[in-house]
């Protein structure tokens, strides 16, 4: 399913734990992103951020409506998927914003 008119963005920011790089990539590409798509969240960007003050990785998911995000983040599948993602990362942060088609903080 394609998002036609995205209104909101779910931003996940973190550092990849250096001990888990290969496991992280297998999980994110093989399980995490497909799970998010099933919940109505579609990955639009994956950013590599160079900064001492921000996490190095940011992945953004968009959807058509704030209610889609809130239903997703309270869904047991999301909770399990996020918990597993956190096991591969450090300095994990999550943020929900109004969608703008550019890099957002």
N, C-alpha and C positions, 0 to 999 in steps of 0.2 A: 504494500500500500504506500502511496506517495502522499506526503503532506502538501496540500495545495496552498494554504494560506497560514503559514506558521505564525503564532501569536506569542508563544512562550518558549523559553530555552531553559534546559536543565544543564548546568555546568558542573563538571566534576574535575577537580584540580588535585594533583598529588605528585609526589616523587615516586618513581618505580624503585622498589627495594633492589639494590644491586645483586643480592643473592637469588633473586627470583625473576630475572629478565625473561628467560625463555619460557618459563611457566606463565608469566604475566601475559606475554603476547599470545600464546596458545589459548589461554582462557578468554582474553578480551575479544579476540577475533573469532574464536570457535563457539563461545557460549554467551559472553556478556552482551555483545552487540545484538545477536539474534534474540536474546531474552528481552532486551529493551524494545526491539521492533515489535515483538508480540504484545508488549504493553502499550503500544502506540507512540513510542518515543523513537525518533529516527536520527541517527548520528549524522551531523552535518559537517563538523570540523573536528580535527585532532591537531592540537597545537603543541609545539615544542617551545617552551618559554625560557628565555635566558635571563635570569635574575637571581640575585642572592636573597631576595625578600619574598619571592613567590614560588610556589611549587613548579617543577619543571614541565609537567604534562598537564594539558587541559583537553578534555573531550566534551563536546557539546552535542546535546540532543534537542531536537525541536518537536513541537506538536501544535495541534490546532486547539488551543484552549488550556487555561490554567487547571481546569478540572481534570484533564487527562493526566497531567503531571501529578496532581495530588492523589488521584486514584492509583496511579502507578507506584508512587513511593510508599504507599500504605499497603500495597499488594505483597503477599508473602513471597512470591517469586522475586520481586525487586529486593526485598529485605535480605533474602538468602544470597542473591547475586551481588549486592553491594557488600555484604559481609565478606564474601569470598574475594572480591576485588580489593578490599581493604587489607586482606592477608598478604597481598603482593605489593603493597604500597606503604608509603610513609607520608606524613603531613597531609592527609586526606581532607578535602573540603568539598562541600556541595552547596550550590547556590541556584536559585530560581530567579530569572529575570524576564522582562518583556523582550521579545525577540527584536533584534536589529541585525541586519545582514552584514555584520562586520565583527572583528574581534571585540569582545566585551569582557570587562573585569567584574 
